[in-house]
Every structure is written in C-alpha cells, then in structure tokens.
Amino acid sequence: MEVNHIIGNILAVFVGITLGLIGSGGSILSVPILVYVMSVEPTLATAYSLFIVGTTALFGGIQKANQKLVDFKKVILFGIPTILAVFITRKVIVPNIPDVIFSTSSFTLNKSVLIMIVFAIVMISASIRMIKPVKENNVIDDFKLNYFAIFIQGLFIGLVAGFVGSGGGFLIIPALLFLAKTPMKMAVGTSLFIVSAQSLIGFIGDIRPDQSIDWNLILIFTACSIVGVFIGNYFSKKFLGEKLKVGFGWFVLAMGIYIIIKELFLT
C-alpha cells in the first residue's frame, strides 16, 4: 500500500469520529482526503464519498437507534425527497456537466475545479452553521409538521449533497431542529439514517458501465471510518457536543478557504 493511502486511511478514522460525535461533517473531511491525500479525481471522489459516508452513517445510525435516539417517521419524511434529488443529481445532472465549463486565454474552469469550488462554498456554509450556537427546540405537543416545507428542503439537501458528494448532515440537522422541532440528540441520530439512505442511493446512481471504481480503496477507507464512528459515538456520551461542533466548525472554515485558494490561485 502506498504511503499516501496509509495516511488517507488513518485520516478516515476522523471521518467516522465526526459523524459519531455530531451527526454530520463526514463528507467535509472525506472528499478533501480522497482528492488531496489519496489523489482521487474530484468527480470520482464525490462518488466514493457517498459510499463511505453512507455506510459509516448507517453503522452510527444503528448505534443511535439502539439508544432510542432516532425518529423513523422523520427519517421517512426527509428521506424520500432527499433520496429522489440525490439520485437524479448523480444519475443525470453530474454526468452531463461538460469537462470544460468555460475557458479564456488566462483561465480555464473545468468540471473538477467547479466541483471543488462548490464543495468549498458548502464547507464554509456548514462551518458557519457549526460555529453559530444552536438553541435546542423543545418539542411542542400540538406542533404540526409543515410537509411541503420539509419536502422542498429535502429536495434542496439532496441536490447539494448529490453534486458535491456530501451526506448533507449539516443541512439536515438544522432542518430537523427548526422545521420539525426535534431535540438535538434525536436530530443527530435521525440525521445519520437520512444521510446513510441518500448517500448510498446517490452512489448507486453513480454506477455506470464506463465508471471505474477502486473497491479496494473504498472498502478499506470505509472500514477505518466505521471504526471512527464507534469511537465518536463513545465519546459523544462524555463530551459536550456543542463545543466539539464549534471547534470543528472553525477547522472546516479554514479548510474551505484553503480549497478555494488552492483551486483558483495555486493550480
């Protein structure tokens, strides 16, 4: 195994840890690790990320379900539109984006650069949500779900997640908190199942006859990430998740800015 793959697999443990601790952030780490450490082409890295994050989130979700911290009704409500959107995005939209978006004498914007720039913007957006304190909603007995708003939000989450190879947990958790009045601990567990379903379906949408997939790389990376999710879930019982989320948010912000600088000015 090459040195960069060994380093990437070690870092994969942290992908799982973030999912286990805060229910999101896995893809925010997995895509940069795959692209910059393991030298995977960006479009392919987003596909790999969907499988890795989806499988890891499933293991984390099962743990949360055993702790009775998953609302399966909301998994279905959010899951249906997000799965639909992410599948269409990976099956139809991403494959039809031209390799060269536009080109001038001094600058060329190609598909891989576009994906990384959009991913960096998503990272920065996610970091702001993580850094900003979230007030937990109390469940209101007579609260009625806004099914239309949930469906529209689900479509948007699926579109973003499908394009950048993200699980979308950083969008799902605020939606669960504010649209569905879900307590924070329940939102984390519920998010993991939604992330798992939409990511794995999105990966299926990526499978094409002309797509070459390095299963050895994916499975080893995923195994390391699953180890991380068990570690993250263990420590989630011992540490304040809000403080960890804020610290991780600052790290994600720095990474997002770095990716934009690298893709636009250092390539």
Phi, psi and omega per residue, in radians:
M1 nan 2.363 -3.126
E2 -1.210 2.694 -3.080
V3 -1.045 -0.730 -3.115
N4 -1.140 -0.514 3.084
H5 -1.281 -0.639 3.090
I6 -1.098 -0.801 3.114
I7 -1.089 -0.749 3.129
G8 -1.059 -0.708 -3.135
N9 -1.231 -0.572 3.043
I10 -1.139 -0.769 3.114
L11 -1.157 -0.442 3.126
A12 -1.050 -0.513 3.104
V13 -1.023 -0.646 -3.127
F14 -1.240 -0.445 3.033
V15 -1.046 -0.833 3.129
G16 -1.185 -0.655 -3.129
I17 -1.056 -0.765 -3.141
T18 -1.115 -0.683 3.101
L19 -1.140 -0.727 -3.132
G20 -1.189 -0.580 -3.092
L21 -1.404 -0.839 -2.970
I22 -2.161 0.050 3.061
G23 1.293 0.146 3.116
S24 -2.767 3.115 3.064
G25 1.639 -0.112 -3.103
G26 -1.084 -0.851 -3.104
S27 -1.252 -0.433 3.107
I28 -1.094 -0.491 3.064
L29 -1.648 -0.684 -2.992
S30 -1.146 -0.747 -3.111
V31 -1.115 -0.876 3.079
P32 -1.057 -0.649 3.110
I33 -1.097 -0.809 -3.129
L34 -1.112 -0.714 -3.068
V35 -1.360 -0.900 -2.967
Y36 -1.588 -0.450 3.141
V37 -1.709 -0.774 -3.029
M38 -1.777 0.056 3.030
S39 1.018 0.683 3.062
V40 -1.541 2.364 3.120
E41 -1.007 2.379 -2.992
P42 -0.923 -0.786 -3.139
T43 -1.077 -0.731 3.120
L44 -1.201 -0.629 3.135
A45 -1.095 -0.650 3.115
T46 -1.166 -0.596 3.081
A47 -1.196 -0.810 3.106
Y48 -1.021 -0.729 -3.108
S49 -1.049 -0.674 3.134
L50 -1.061 -0.752 3.122
F51 -1.177 -0.809 -3.088
I52 -1.082 -0.900 -3.102
V53 -1.190 -0.687 3.139
G54 -1.083 -0.800 -3.138
T55 -1.180 -0.759 3.134
T56 -1.111 -0.765 3.131
A57 -1.096 -0.589 3.109
L58 -1.077 -0.800 3.105
F59 -1.091 -0.732 3.106
G60 -1.139 -0.694 3.128
G61 -1.111 -0.679 3.108
I62 -1.092 -0.718 3.083
Q63 -1.044 -0.805 -3.136
K64 -1.146 -0.629 3.116
A65 -1.109 -0.685 3.101
N66 -1.118 -0.439 3.092
Q67 -1.613 0.122 -3.128
K68 1.028 0.748 -3.134
L69 -2.069 0.599 3.096
V70 -2.304 2.248 3.051
D71 -1.742 1.734 -3.024
F72 -1.233 -0.417 3.060
K73 -1.094 -0.745 3.141
K74 -1.308 -0.475 3.017
V75 -1.026 -0.771 -3.135
I76 -1.206 -0.785 -3.092
L77 -1.051 -0.806 3.132
F78 -1.430 -0.554 -3.040
G79 -1.161 -0.703 -3.078
I80 -1.046 -0.944 3.138
P81 -1.184 -0.624 -3.131
T82 -1.191 -0.701 3.113
I83 -1.116 -0.753 3.121
L84 -1.044 -0.827 -3.083
A85 -1.201 -0.733 -3.094
V86 -1.209 -0.616 3.124
F87 -1.151 -0.797 3.129
I88 -1.119 -0.702 -3.136
T89 -1.070 -0.807 -3.109
R90 -1.326 -0.550 -3.072
K91 -1.457 -0.613 -2.995
V92 -2.015 -0.927 -2.977
I93 -1.233 -0.981 -3.065
V94 -1.037 -0.800 -3.133
P95 -1.108 -0.402 -3.081
N96 -1.675 0.050 3.031
I97 -1.319 2.212 -3.106
P98 -1.131 2.639 -3.133
D99 -1.093 -0.619 3.071
V100 -1.999 2.004 -3.118
I101 -1.307 -0.945 2.987
F102 -2.743 2.799 -3.068
S103 -2.552 2.438 3.023
T104 -2.185 -3.107 -3.132
S105 -1.156 -0.422 -3.068
S106 -1.972 -0.206 -3.064
F107 -2.632 2.431 3.063
T108 -2.226 2.181 3.074
L109 -1.780 1.885 3.120
N110 -1.811 3.069 -3.045
K111 -1.051 -0.785 -3.092
S112 -1.131 -0.692 3.108
V113 -1.157 -0.751 3.122
L114 -1.010 -0.787 -3.129
I115 -1.082 -0.754 -3.125
M116 -1.208 -0.622 3.109
I117 -1.165 -0.811 3.102
V118 -1.072 -0.704 3.127
F119 -1.082 -0.724 3.130
A120 -1.106 -0.709 3.101
I121 -1.094 -0.721 3.081
V122 -1.089 -0.716 3.110
M123 -1.053 -0.798 -3.124
I124 -1.124 -0.730 3.077
S125 -1.064 -0.756 3.122
A126 -1.111 -0.709 -3.098
S127 -1.110 -0.683 3.123
I128 -1.095 -0.724 3.106
R129 -1.147 -0.597 -3.135
M130 -1.302 -0.674 -3.106
I131 -1.250 -0.674 -3.114
K132 -1.220 2.203 3.132
P133 -1.039 2.413 3.138
V134 -1.906 2.125 3.076
K135 -1.437 2.171 -3.105
E136 -1.247 2.364 3.122
N137 -1.490 2.418 2.988
N138 -1.446 2.459 -3.136
V139 -1.238 2.233 -3.140
I140 -1.752 2.230 -3.025
D141 -1.030 -0.709 -3.078
D142 -1.700 0.265 3.140
F143 -1.174 2.312 3.126
K144 -1.923 2.286 -3.135
L145 -1.193 2.445 3.049
N146 -1.609 1.616 -3.014
Y147 -1.112 -0.632 3.140
F148 -1.147 -0.797 3.131
A149 -1.096 -0.691 3.116
I150 -1.117 -0.731 -3.130
F151 -1.115 -0.798 3.141
I152 -1.120 -0.774 3.114
Q153 -1.091 -0.678 3.117
G154 -1.092 -0.733 3.100
L155 -1.084 -0.754 -3.141
F156 -1.116 -0.779 3.126
I157 -1.055 -0.767 -3.140
G158 -1.121 -0.675 3.123
L159 -1.108 -0.852 3.135
V160 -1.113 -0.832 -3.103
A161 -1.072 -0.726 -3.129
G162 -1.167 -0.669 -3.081
F163 -1.214 -0.743 -3.044
V164 -1.790 0.057 3.131
G165 1.251 0.559 -3.091
S166 -1.802 2.616 3.058
G167 -1.288 -0.399 3.084
G168 1.400 0.249 -3.112
G169 -1.054 -0.590 -3.130
F170 -1.183 -0.352 3.033
L171 -1.640 -0.593 -3.088
I172 -1.201 -0.761 -3.078
I173 -1.092 -0.824 3.062
P174 -1.051 -0.645 3.110
A175 -1.112 -0.721 3.101
L176 -1.140 -0.683 -3.120
L177 -1.196 -0.816 -2.964
F178 -1.702 -0.635 3.127
L179 -1.459 -0.591 -3.045
A180 -1.985 0.085 3.076
K181 0.880 0.883 -3.101
T182 -1.716 2.307 3.060
P183 -1.021 2.623 -2.993
M184 -0.990 -0.847 -3.100
K185 -1.104 -0.659 3.095
M186 -1.219 -0.604 3.137
A187 -1.127 -0.672 3.141
V188 -1.095 -0.856 -3.137
G189 -1.132 -0.731 3.129
T190 -1.130 -0.709 3.125
S191 -1.038 -0.697 -3.101
L192 -1.053 -0.703 3.127
F193 -1.218 -0.675 3.114
I194 -1.153 -0.790 3.102
V195 -1.012 -0.774 -3.127
S196 -1.070 -0.859 -3.084
A197 -1.097 -0.871 -3.058
Q198 -1.223 -0.593 -3.130
S199 -1.199 -0.794 -3.108
L200 -1.199 -0.668 3.073
I201 -1.156 -0.684 3.086
G202 -1.072 -0.692 3.107
F203 -1.122 -0.702 3.093
I204 -1.043 -0.681 3.102
G205 -1.112 -0.351 -3.137
D206 -1.468 -0.348 -3.044
I207 -1.257 2.047 -3.140
R208 -2.375 2.735 -3.139
P209 -0.987 -0.578 -3.092
D210 -1.579 0.045 -3.106
Q211 -1.568 2.079 3.115
S212 -1.633 2.064 -3.073
I213 -2.004 2.228 3.113
D214 -1.529 1.530 -3.066
W215 -1.140 -0.569 3.124
N216 -1.067 -0.799 3.112
L217 -1.094 -0.837 -3.080
I218 -1.070 -0.834 -3.026
L219 -1.196 -0.680 3.108
I220 -1.174 -0.786 3.113
F221 -1.032 -0.781 -3.127
T222 -1.113 -0.734 3.132
A223 -1.052 -0.754 3.112
C224 -1.128 -0.682 3.126
S225 -1.154 -0.656 3.115
I226 -1.126 -0.687 3.035
V227 -0.987 -0.754 -3.141
G228 -1.102 -0.653 -3.102
V229 -1.185 -0.570 3.058
F230 -1.186 -0.686 3.095
I231 -1.133 -0.799 -3.131
G232 -1.086 -0.724 3.131
N233 -1.134 -0.656 3.122
Y234 -1.101 -0.824 -3.091
F235 -1.330 -0.323 3.110
S236 -1.111 -0.398 3.114
K237 -1.413 -0.244 -3.013
K238 -1.949 -0.355 -3.096
F239 -2.065 2.744 3.052
L240 -1.309 1.990 -3.099
G241 -1.044 -0.566 -3.095
E242 -1.125 -0.742 3.134
K243 -1.167 -0.703 3.109
L244 -1.118 -0.693 -3.122
K245 -1.110 -0.721 -3.138
V246 -1.152 -0.787 3.114
G247 -1.073 -0.748 3.101
F248 -1.146 -0.602 3.120
G249 -1.056 -0.720 3.110
W250 -1.151 -0.660 3.093
F251 -1.117 -0.768 3.138
V252 -1.108 -0.700 3.106
L253 -1.035 -0.804 3.126
A254 -1.097 -0.714 3.127
M255 -1.130 -0.721 -3.141
G256 -1.089 -0.771 3.111
I257 -1.122 -0.717 3.124
Y258 -1.059 -0.758 -3.116
I259 -1.099 -0.749 3.125
I260 -1.073 -0.804 3.136
I261 -1.089 -0.775 -3.104
K262 -1.122 -0.823 -3.070
E263 -1.232 -0.566 -3.064
L264 -1.647 -0.515 -2.984
F265 -2.136 -0.323 -3.051
L266 -1.963 0.151 3.132
T267 -1.889 nan nan
